[in-house]
Amino acid sequence: MCPDHADSDDDFGQLPRSSPQHELERASSAALDHLLTSKYDRELELRSEPGPDTGVDRYLEVKVNGRYTKCQALVQLKGTDSAKPLSKGGLAHPVEVYNLNYLRQGLSSIYILYDRPRDEFWYAWARDERGRLDAERPGWRDKRKVRLHFKRRLDAGGITEIRARVLAEGRLARDVLERHARLQVGDKLTLALQQNKPVITDGSEALDRLLAEGFDMAAAGRADEVLELATKLSAESRSYAGVQLILANAEFMRSRAQHALGYLAEAALKADQLPTEAHELLAGLQLECEFLAGRISRDEYLRKQHAFAASCATPLRDFHRLEELRLEFLDQPTPDRQDEILEEVVAIDARVQGDSDAGPGRKAHARFMHLLLRGLRWSAELQEWSLVAMLLRAFGLMTPSDADERAKGAAREVDCFIADVSTFIEEVRQLSQPWILGEALLLRALAYVIQLRFVCMARVLTGGAFGREDQHLQTEKDALAAVDVFRRAGMLHAELRAQMVLADYYELTNHGDKARELALQAQPTVEAMSYGNLVASVRAYVAGRSMLRQDADRLAGFLTGGLFAMLASLTDDELHLMARRTASRFPVSEEQMGTFEVSFFAGREAGRERVRWCRYLNLEERRPPAGKPWEIALPLVWRCVRRQHIIEAPRSEWLRFLRGFERTHCEDCSDRNPLETDASNTQPSKCPD
């Protein structure tokens, strides 16, 4: 009798019987569903594989705060009643080689093993196991089955590791696609492909259009049109290596890395048909496709990408170098390093603009990077300006009217930058590259926001309210247009950046409800993709207190006494750096720097005295007489802001005069009120000579 059938005592006769393997599969599936839904429902969701089972059982999608992210892992679920333990911990379980070959093609592919007797789950990454087998059993591909090593439990720690890896790989995949979309192939390569085409009689019109416009169409989000146009080619035309390269690029832009690799393999077989300029494009695209297809790891991709960029000829090397500098700048290096990066970008831009072989797309990319880093430097300058203005106000070197005038001057300088960006926008409207138009519109919106922030910070410095009622409608229009462009082009990070610039604009114009609504929409994706420069901003808006207002509150707090508490915590090196940054706003020579720094060391001591001695103690700079310029030789002033006691102190003797001031006015004062009674680190440190 067939083991899957048995006699029946009822009228149905013989019926199929559930096999032990079927029972195990159902038990494994039910147990995994229960585990994830009961404990990790807000972190992961298990979904069924649509269509026939070709080697993948489920999809595992990462969730952030209960919201979906589109970051997914392919899952093959296995079960066992007789697990084979490994000597160093974990379990071994056999799988078919064809299944491992299939599963490892995905970017994030995972095996999950259910040990039914112990009711435990273990997991292993397909790509990691392939690497282990390559190292330990080089001939494994010729076998029918191989044993996988499951060394990680699917517990809370395992869930955290799975989420982190899927998100990291998903984020890099997005970045790779968006970076490739910014790559300008250039007229020289397009012309060379046309010159190398075979002599044909059928489909020549479609071929000419494909060679002339194929790369631009794919970059403009019209990859489907490229593939449709290819159906009109003759077999001879379609076999041309240049066409294969264009089709590979189109499939890559559709996130179909496996299809792109097929076309690239065909193009590589006929590489002699390709012009020299195309070989680098083929190699770079091959590398990107291998990562997206899961053939190489994230670390391996990043290592190879850096080496590839360094080996490229000038056009591609410039492109990759500009992208590297952009990413480094976004990591917020020191102001000096920011200036160095901007200087290098300006030099590359000048070289590209002067290159007669550089096409409009390549020139636009270089000019955009130049303008982008100028805008980001202005944003960093705003933060530095706020700090310096705060120090100058606290030391009596800047009046409220001075602060207002300086902020207006900075805003006028931003006007020049906005004019340059507006000119650039009109130039790139003629190009068929949506990403660059979107970025240019976003950059102009960002410039308006920076300008607004200067003015708003100045209002805080002068005692006014933070926000402004007046609006610049072009800012909202540009940001909304950029959001739309990036969304249609599938450029996620750029779309989210545009949304947050729009949120900043709403916040600065007293429409915080709109800003928070945008942040709520963006939060799941921003956190899922770990876009570090956006996460803090989104969370602040969602929490109801934007980072812009937090900066303004800190500035206002410093002006009412918090500055000296901040100075009290600084090290000598940090104090030296702050003094030099502030001195850059004055004609202070290197010989005068030591005297200038005395103010900052005195300010730190004043902060510590506020903590240790009395919160009403204040340090000020003696302002010069009307019409006279500020001088380093001017004395410091110690003041009791409660009873208005005051004493001037030469800079060289500021500490001795402070002690005398305390003995004379403070020791028996009933109002003396330290911020903390047991503060640490209150001993004076060495002051510069």
Summary of the structure (lengths in Angstrom):
residues: 689
radius of gyration: 32.6
end to end distance: 101.8
largest distance: 113.6
contacts: 2187
relative contact order: 0.05
helix: 62%
strand: 11%
